[in-house]
Amino acid sequence: MRTLTVGAAQLGPIQKAEGRQEVVARMIALLDDAAAKGCDLVVFPELALTTFFPRWYMTDPAEIDTWFESVMPNAATKPLFDRARELGVAISFGYAEKTPDGHHFNTSILTDKAGAIVGKYRKIHLPGHSEFDEKRAFQHLEKRYFEPGDLGFPVWHALGGLMGMCICNDRRWPETYRVMGLQGVEMVMLGFNTPSVNSQKSDEGIEDRLFHHKLSLQAGAYQNSTWVIAVAKAGDEDGHHLMGGTVIVDPNGKVVAETKTEGDELIVHPCDLDATRFGKETIFDFKRHRRIEHYGLITSQTGVEPPSV
Amino acid sequence: MRTLTVGAAQLGPIQKAEGRQEVVARMIALLDDAAAKGCDLVVFPELALTTFFPRWYMTDPAEIDTWFESVMPNAATKPLFDRARELGVAISFGYAEKTPDGHHFNTSILTDKAGAIVGKYRKIHLPGHSEFDEKRAFQHLEKRYFEPGDLGFPVWHALGGLMGMCICNDRRWPETYRVMGLQGVEMVMLGFNTPSVNSQKSDEGIEDRLFHHKLSLQAGAYQNSTWVIAVAKAGDEDGHHLMGGTVIVDPNGKVVAETKTEGDELIVHPCDLDATRFGKETIFDFKRHRRIEHYGLITSQTGVEPPSV
C-alpha cells in the first residue's frame, strides 16, 4: 500500500467583485480542515483565485491582465503557501498565468509538502471561442484570453507516486489521459469551472452535463488505471451557474467520493497508489496490447477527413 | 433526419458441439424478426458462428482450423446471406477468418442491403495470452489463435452514413473510436464474447464487467459523437458463462436500448445519423480543438515509460 490521503476542496462561487484575499482565506479554511483530516494533498479548482472571467467579453488588455498572476506565489497567495508548508500538506490549484514575456495561459501547479512548486501544467484543450458570439446564450472566451498550453502533459515523481494534471475541458479528451498513462501516471488532478447549461443547446442542463463529466473522468481512470481527482468551482457567479460534481475516481473507474453541495466543501479519500497496478499489469498492459501502427491518424491529422469513397 | 433502423441481435450460448447450421438458423430467425420490425441493418456478435473457442487450449493446427472460415459466404452461411438479400436488410457479424495464404484473424464484415460484403475489419486489440496459463481460472487464448488485424480501423460510406467496426476488447481502447472518429464515423458496430468473471481476479464479477463495458462504449460514443451498436454472445457455453449487455448507445453517450436476457434476443432502435452532428460541430469539433503536437507519445511509444526524474 502506498496511501496518499487526498482532499478535493471544492470552492463555491466567486463573484466578479470579490478579491483574491477573500478567496485565499476560504482556501486556507479548507486546507486547515483537510490537514485535520490527515490529508497529504489538497486539490483546488481551475482558476481558483477569481470568478470564471472568460464569461466576460473584454477588449482592454489592461483590464484583461487584472485577472492574471505574474508571479506565483505572490502577495495574495503567499498566506496559502505559508499555511500549506506549516501544515506539511501539498497543494494543487489553478490560476490565470501571465509569463514575463507576455504569454497568457490557464495554468495549474502542484507543490510538495514543503510548499515548493514541483509541477506546472498549462491547459491544452481550450474550449469556447475568441470573438463575441451573439448566437450563444452566454460567452465562453477561453480561446480569446489564453494560448494553448506549451508544456505537454507531463507526469512528475512526487508525493511517492507518479502525478499528472489537466484542466477542465482537457478531461473530455481521451488523449489527455493516454499521454499521461503512457508515462505511468497514478493520479491525475484537475479543476474545472463548468456552466450548468450548454451555451449552444439550452435543453442540455445540469443532469446531462454531470453525466458527461463523470463519464469522461471514469473512462479516463479505468482505461489508464489511474486515480482521478476532479474539483469544481460551483454555484452562482453573478447570475451564471456552475455545476458541482467534485469527485474522486478510483483506478477501476468507480466514483468513491463526491460533494453534495455547490459551496465550499471538502471530500477526503485515502488513495492507494498501488491499486493502479492490477489494471496496468493486465487488461491495460500497454506494452502487450497497444498497436500503435494503427493509431497514426491520432497524431497525423487534427480534424475529420471522411474516406474519399 | 437520416434514420437507420438498427437491430442488435444478441445470440445466446453456442455449445462446443453445436454446428454452424444450427446457429445460422437462429440468426435467420432473428433476422426475420428484425425485418418485420423495419430494420435496415442487423448486427450480430463476434465469432457468431461458433462457441467462443479461444477458451480451449489446442495444439493441433488441423483442429484449430476447424473453427475458421476460408471463404465467406460459404455453405453454412449462404442461407443467411440469401435471406438478408431477400429481405433487403444489411447485416454485420463476426467469424474466425483463415486467409488463402494461411493467416488467421478475428474478423467482422458488413454487407449492403443486396447482401454484398462492403466492409471487412480484423480485430486489432487481441486480449489474453498465447500459451497455456495455469494461473488463470480459465484460458483466453486469442493471442494464440489470431494475428492482430492488418486493415486498420476503416470507415465506409454505406447505408447512407459513415460506418465503422471494431470487435470486443477493441471497445476498451479509446484509440479505436478516435481513429474512426477522425474519419467522421457515425455508427460503430461491434460484437463481443466477454466472460462474466475476470480470469485473473475472481472477485471481479458480472456487475463490474458490465460497468466497464458500458463505460467504454458510452465514452467512445460521446467523445466522438457517434452511435455505437454493441452485441453480445451471452450465457453459459459448456460451463463458461458469458455476460449479456447488448446495448445501443446514442451520440450523446446514453444507452437507448438494452437486452434483458442472456439468450437470443433482438433490440431495435431508429438511429438518426444526423444526431451525430451537434457534438461533431461543437464541443468535439476536432479541427478547432485537438492539439496533435502534444499527443506524440500515443503513436511513438507502445508501453509505459515513466519520467526519468
Interface residues (C-beta under 8 A of the other chain):
Chain A: I124 H125 L126 P127 P148 G149 G152 F153 P154 V155 W156 H157 L162 N169 R172 W173 P174 E175 R178 V179 G181 L182 Q183 G184 Q200 K201 D208 F211 H212 L215 S216 Q218 A219 Y222 Q223 N252 G253 K254 F278 K280 T282 I283 F284 D285 F286 K287 R288 H289 R290 R291 I292 H294 Y295 G296 L297 I298 T299 S300 Q301 T302 G303 V304 E305 P306 P307 V309
Chain B: I124 H125 L126 P127 P148 G149 G152 F153 P154 V155 W156 H157 L162 N169 R172 W173 P174 E175 R178 V179 G181 L182 Q183 G184 Q200 K201 D208 F211 H212 L215 S216 Q218 A219 Y222 Q223 N252 G253 K254 F278 K280 T282 I283 F284 D285 F286 K287 R288 H289 R290 R291 I292 H294 Y295 G296 L297 I298 T299 S300 Q301 T302 G303 V304 E305 P306 P307 V309
